[in-house]
């Protein structure tokens, strides 16, 4: 079983940046592809970004391409989401997830963190 804990969320003005971190428990972090999803109140949970187990393959939602960067440090059991040029529409709870492959499909991810709130003010 994998426990995931997100951190780094907060309040930021439009145009600002935040870096989210997701720390995983255990010694099998490198065997998982990782993903970031987000959900705003009243909206569906949306895919944000995903990264392969080795970090060599990444996949982004069109809405964040060019602004967000997913990365990982397997030695630290941590995946990151660098978010730049944040806009109010990025406001959501951001969730970290672990699964078998790079994917935008929520159901393919086996483990989920508790989420961290990102609020972007205009």
ZAMARGU-4260 file (C-alpha; in steps of 0.2 Angstrom, whole numbers, plus 5000, padded with zeros to 4 digits):
<rodrens>
0) 5000/5000/5000 | 5006/5018/4996 | 5002/5033/5006 | 5003/5050/4997 | 5003/5067/5005
5) 5002/5083/4995 | 5009/5099/5001 | 5013/5116/4995 | 4996/5123/4991 | 4991/5140/4996
10) 4984/5157/4991 | 4993/5166/4977 | 4989/5181/4966 | 4985/5178/4947 | 5001/5177/4938
15) 5011/5169/4952 | 5018/5152/4955 | 5017/5138/4967 | 5026/5121/4968 | 5016/5107/4974
20) 5025/5091/4982 | 5018/5074/4984 | 5028/5063/4996 | 5025/5044/4995 | 5028/5031/5009
25) 5036/5014/5006 | 5051/5009/4995 | 5042/5006/4979 | 5039/5024/4973 | 5050/5021/4958
30) 5038/5007/4952 | 5023/5019/4950 | 5019/5032/4937 | 5012/5047/4945 | 4999/5059/4941
35) 4991/5076/4947 | 4972/5079/4946 | 4962/5094/4952 | 4944/5097/4957 | 4935/5113/4960
40) 4918/5114/4969 | 4904/5109/4958 | 4916/5102/4944 | 4922/5086/4939 | 4940/5080/4944
45) 4951/5084/4929 | 4968/5077/4924 | 4982/5089/4925 | 4999/5080/4922 | 5007/5063/4923
50) 5024/5056/4923 | 5032/5039/4920 | 5040/5029/4933 | 5058/5034/4927 | 5053/5052/4923
55) 5056/5050/4905 | 5038/5052/4899 | 5026/5066/4904 | 5009/5070/4899 | 4999/5086/4901
60) 4982/5093/4900 | 4980/5106/4886 | 4974/5118/4899 | 4991/5118/4908 | 5003/5115/4894
65) 5017/5128/4894 | 5013/5133/4912 | 5014/5118/4923 | 5029/5105/4924 | 5028/5088/4932
70) 5044/5081/4939 | 5050/5067/4951 | 5064/5063/4962 | 5063/5044/4965 | 5077/5044/4978
75) 5066/5056/4988 | 5050/5047/4984 | 5043/5063/4979 | 5034/5070/4964 | 5032/5089/4960
80) 5020/5100/4951 | 5028/5117/4947 | 5014/5129/4942 | 5018/5145/4934 | 5007/5159/4927
85) 4993/5154/4938 | 4975/5160/4935 | 4959/5160/4945 | 4953/5145/4934 | 4967/5135/4942
90) 4959/5136/4959 | 4955/5119/4965 | 4960/5105/4976 | 4975/5096/4969 | 4977/5078/4971
95) 4992/5067/4969 | 4990/5049/4962 | 5000/5033/4959 | 4996/5020/4946 | 5004/5008/4933
100) 5006/5019/4918 | 5006/5037/4912 | 4988/5041/4910 | 4974/5054/4910 | 4961/5042/4917
105) 4957/5043/4935 | 4952/5025/4936 | 4969/5018/4932 | 4977/5026/4947 | 4977/5015/4962
110) 4982/5027/4976 | 4977/5045/4980 | 4983/5058/4992 | 4971/5069/5002 | 4973/5084/4991
115) 4980/5102/4994 | 4970/5118/4991 | 4977/5130/4978 | 4968/5147/4977 | 4972/5160/4964
120) 4965/5177/4967 | 4962/5189/4953
</rodrens>
